[in-house]
Amino acid sequence: MSKDGKLLLLDFWASPFCARVKIALEEKGQKYEQSEENLFGGKSELLLKSNPIHKKVPVIFHNGKPILESSIIVEYIDETWPSPPLLPSCPYEKAQAKFWADYIDKKVFEVGGNIWRNTSGEVQEEAVKEFIEILKQLEEALGDKDFFGGKAFGYVDILAIPLTSWFLAFEKFGGFKVEDHVPKFSAWIKRCLQRETVSKVYPDPEKVYEFVGNFRKMNGIE
Amino acid sequence: MSKDGKLLLLDFWASPFCARVKIALEEKGQKYEQSEENLFGGKSELLLKSNPIHKKVPVIFHNGKPILESSIIVEYIDETWPSPPLLPSCPYEKAQAKFWADYIDKKVFEVGGNIWRNTSGEVQEEAVKEFIEILKQLEEALGDKDFFGGKAFGYVDILAIPLTSWFLAFEKFGGFKVEDHVPKFSAWIKRCLQRETVSKVYPDPEKVYEFVGNFRKMNGIE
């Protein structure tokens, strides 16, 4: 498939998974078109047809062919436009990056959701505790490095950083402050946000908080 | 890291996730040592130390370094010993293979577990229905091809086939027959089992059924 074909992203502004794809494309200097989905008012025919199984954004079309699942799309982008590299070339280091990517995918957004989706104080308290433990694990994996892979911003950073745009909502609904528990991880967030490729597409945490609040109201969670 | 170093697998006979690693190593003609874990009588120090987050098999040590998570391990094996290839080299085809691998990982074993872990007839019936729908999706993805990737046995086949060693248990506890619903998928199972690399390490379905039955008794599910 030609590298030079048209790129179209089925997007949603608050989706951290869409932001992953946008950051990866920005890092590679690739231009793309966006089509904003209305996830509540009815999904587009194109989304339903291209992702019939999950019916979820992001979907990216490259030369008209759909690619699905944000972590898979980021890897596709990395393989199609190799410079600058996002994943390490060494199989062992790559396996380590994939391990953390998988951990982030299984844990962060799901446990974060348990914070804002619940009204029961006890369940929420448990979720906040679990969420902080997850961040501590990530802080340990980060260690004293600038980024998860070392000196260079890469794959794990790209998968993780957009999720942090939802942290303000988690904090406000859960009554805690991320920074109080994981100072090094918080410094990593700030470091990532200094990159234009990130800040340009990072969902506004205040707007995400408002969005989550409206979603709670719509679903009778108050 | 040298390709030629020692390989040690922390294994468990009934684990389809361990079988994935064994099939991949057999396909590549790589010799490995196995250390059987006693998952009920206490996990080994080596397992707890090498996989402190999930504390799960399989773990494979290559030259003493641990690699975790079965789908990541299979990819590591494919990159370290490229012949015969398991994943397609074309980024688009690779992304498609990864999509199905992800679908299988999220759905098959979890929904299968809802069949044998439940005593409520209604929940179980729902799980059986969902399980058959998942297999129909996979059958559609397989189409008229011999294997998921086409003519050659590869990555998606390696991730999927070991899970089918648990199907007899799902069928007996759920009161259904996989073959009645997905004849082409069932033919694919038989086709895979004709490969020595698979049959050699495939958990015995009768023993798995017995194992699941004992597990149910131990946990008061009857």
Interface residues (C-beta under 8 A of the other chain):
Chain A: M1 I53 H62 K65 I67 L68 E69 I72 I73 E75 Y76 E79 T80 C90 P91 Y92 K94 A95 K98 F99 D102 Y103 Q137
Chain B: M1 I53 H62 K65 I67 L68 E69 I72 I73 E75 Y76 E79 T80 C90 P91 Y92 K94 A95 K98 F99 D102 Y103 Q137
